[in-house]
Amino acid sequence: MADPHVESTLSWSFLREEDLPELKDLRDATDYLDDPIERVDLNNLHDLFDAPYADPTRNAVVGRDRNGSVIAYAWGHPRQGEGEARFWLDWAVHPAWRYRGIGEACIVWLRDRGLEWYEEQRAQGLADPLWLGGYVDEKLTLRLRQMEGGGFVAEKWFCDMKVMLDQVNPDVIQTPLPDGVRLAPLSPELSEEVRRAHNCAFSTVPGANRLGTVVWEHILAITTVRLDWSLVALDDHDRVVGYAVNSGYEPNWESQGYSEGWTEFLGTVPEWRGKGIARALLANSLVLFRDAGLAGAGVGVDLHHGEAAYRLFTDLGYQPAERLVLLGMRP
């Protein structure tokens, strides 16, 4: 049975939905100091609270000081796909309360809760192996040390790449499509076919997790995803052969000083690779961002995908920005 106790400095209890505004205030304080790559607003927190399999009243805890103020939280985000069960770690400690062992205790609690959650799922018939872990900004060395101290190891590095839309060469945007392929908006009716195309596109990528229908539908429904900025590539039989799912992370815009469209998912099914479809999807996404009045565009690039993937973005004007580390463990 899950226990909310993390350590003895603070008073701990399971997360309730009415705690989310206080969590947002805590994140504002930590984000002001840390300047993380990704920030959250209250809508994002509600999306996480309502996510499939979330069960935050057992997988998340808040720590309060003697005055009842939220000083820290630890939040595990379970996800069941096809092939691997994942338990994502998130935590924060108010800057004034750091270096007291609270962050390290949060990591231990999340690791133990992830293992407990997995045993609960196995008792209900889950056969997939377990992965636990999370992303950390490479510059946030304290968080990296806390994860490493909890037994997590670096598995992959990701680079955020960005471009200002007024610096994009108009000739670059005019990317032709192969014969028999056209672009169309990503409509809700195409959602399931795009999910299958995504799973197909990443079926050969080590560590990639197949997304089930429930999780996929939640992803497309969250407040940051913008279907009106998203595209699919269709062949002459109207089958999805490529896709670009785009988002707008508005909580980040004020701190970075400009508005930005973000390419969340980009892929091409294997039999259509090498024909310029991903480039056309990305180029036309830039057009949609520009037409929406945005100033910039961004995408996260898995540095393990090699030079060809990196060149796809640099050819359109994207340049490297900050890096993320994915740390994990497979018990």
HUTA-V46356 format. One record per pair of residues at least 12 apart in sequence whose C-alpha atoms are under 7 Angstrom apart, sorted by the first residue. I is the first residue (numbers start at 1). GAP is how many residues later the second one is. If there is no record, write none. Layout:
{{I & GAP} {I & GAP}}
This chain:
{{2 & 56} {2 & 111} {4 & 57} {6 & 99} {6 & 100} {6 & 103} {7 & 98} {10 & 53} {10 & 54} {10 & 55} {11 & 52} {11 & 53} {11 & 54} {12 & 49} {12 & 50} {12 & 51} {12 & 52} {13 & 48} {13 & 49} {13 & 50} {14 & 43} {14 & 44} {14 & 46} {14 & 47} {14 & 48} {15 & 41} {15 & 42} {15 & 45} {15 & 46} {15 & 47} {16 & 41} {20 & 25} {21 & 21} {22 & 48} {24 & 17} {24 & 18} {26 & 44} {26 & 45} {26 & 68} {29 & 65} {30 & 64} {30 & 65} {36 & 101} {37 & 100} {38 & 214} {39 & 212} {39 & 213} {40 & 211} {41 & 210} {43 & 180} {44 & 179} {47 & 175} {51 & 167} {52 & 162} {52 & 163} {53 & 25} {53 & 26} {54 & 23} {54 & 24} {59 & 16} {59 & 17} {59 & 54} {60 & 14} {60 & 15} {60 & 16} {61 & 12} {61 & 13} {61 & 14} {62 & 12} {71 & 22} {71 & 23} {72 & 20} {72 & 21} {72 & 22} {73 & 18} {73 & 19} {73 & 20} {74 & 16} {74 & 17} {74 & 18} {74 & 32} {74 & 36} {75 & 14} {75 & 15} {75 & 16} {76 & 12} {76 & 13} {76 & 14} {76 & 34} {77 & 12} {81 & 128} {81 & 129} {81 & 130} {81 & 131} {82 & 127} {82 & 128} {82 & 129} {82 & 130} {83 & 45} {83 & 126} {83 & 127} {84 & 44} {84 & 45} {84 & 46} {84 & 125} {85 & 43} {85 & 44} {85 & 45} {85 & 46} {86 & 44} {86 & 45} {86 & 46} {87 & 27} {87 & 44} {87 & 45} {87 & 46} {88 & 44} {88 & 45} {88 & 46} {89 & 21} {89 & 44} {89 & 45} {91 & 15} {103 & 43} {104 & 42} {107 & 40} {107 & 43} {108 & 42} {130 & 200} {130 & 201} {131 & 197} {131 & 198} {131 & 199} {132 & 196} {132 & 197} {132 & 198} {133 & 194} {133 & 195} {133 & 196} {134 & 192} {134 & 193} {134 & 194} {135 & 189} {135 & 190} {135 & 191} {135 & 192} {136 & 188} {136 & 189} {136 & 190} {137 & 186} {137 & 187} {137 & 188} {138 & 185} {138 & 186} {138 & 187} {152 & 175} {152 & 176} {152 & 177} {153 & 174} {153 & 175} {153 & 176} {154 & 171} {154 & 172} {154 & 173} {154 & 174} {155 & 171} {155 & 172} {155 & 173} {156 & 169} {156 & 170} {157 & 145} {157 & 146} {157 & 166} {157 & 167} {157 & 168} {157 & 169} {158 & 142} {158 & 143} {158 & 144} {158 & 145} {158 & 165} {158 & 166} {158 & 167} {159 & 141} {159 & 142} {159 & 143} {159 & 144} {159 & 161} {159 & 162} {159 & 163} {159 & 164} {159 & 165} {160 & 138} {160 & 139} {160 & 140} {160 & 141} {160 & 160} {160 & 161} {160 & 162} {160 & 163} {161 & 137} {161 & 138} {161 & 139} {161 & 157} {161 & 158} {161 & 159} {161 & 160} {162 & 135} {162 & 136} {162 & 137} {162 & 156} {162 & 157} {162 & 158} {162 & 159} {163 & 133} {163 & 134} {163 & 135} {163 & 154} {163 & 155} {163 & 156} {164 & 131} {164 & 132} {164 & 133} {165 & 125} {165 & 130} {165 & 131} {165 & 132} {168 & 148} {168 & 149} {172 & 144} {173 & 110} {173 & 111} {175 & 105} {175 & 108} {176 & 104} {177 & 99} {177 & 100} {177 & 103} {178 & 97} {180 & 55} {180 & 56} {181 & 52} {181 & 53} {181 & 54} {181 & 55} {182 & 51} {182 & 52} {182 & 53} {183 & 48} {183 & 49} {183 & 50} {183 & 51} {184 & 47} {184 & 48} {184 & 49} {185 & 43} {185 & 45} {185 & 46} {185 & 47} {186 & 41} {186 & 44} {186 & 45} {186 & 46} {187 & 40} {193 & 47} {194 & 46} {194 & 49} {195 & 21} {197 & 43} {197 & 44} {197 & 72} {198 & 69} {199 & 12} {200 & 69} {201 & 66} {201 & 67} {201 & 68} {201 & 69} {224 & 23} {224 & 24} {224 & 25} {225 & 21} {225 & 22} {225 & 23} {226 & 20} {226 & 21} {226 & 22} {229 & 17} {229 & 56} {229 & 59} {229 & 60} {230 & 14} {230 & 15} {230 & 16} {230 & 55} {231 & 12} {231 & 13} {231 & 14} {231 & 50} {232 & 12} {241 & 27} {241 & 28} {241 & 31} {242 & 25} {242 & 26} {242 & 27} {242 & 35} {242 & 36} {243 & 23} {243 & 24} {243 & 25} {243 & 38} {244 & 19} {244 & 21} {244 & 22} {244 & 23} {244 & 37} {245 & 18} {245 & 19} {245 & 20} {245 & 21} {246 & 15} {246 & 16} {246 & 17} {246 & 18} {247 & 14} {247 & 15} {247 & 16} {247 & 17} {248 & 12} {248 & 13} {248 & 14} {258 & 37} {259 & 35} {259 & 36} {259 & 37} {260 & 34} {260 & 35} {260 & 36} {260 & 37} {260 & 38} {261 & 28} {261 & 33} {261 & 35} {261 & 36} {261 & 37} {262 & 35} {262 & 36} {262 & 37} {263 & 35} {263 & 36} {264 & 35} {266 & 12} {279 & 33}}
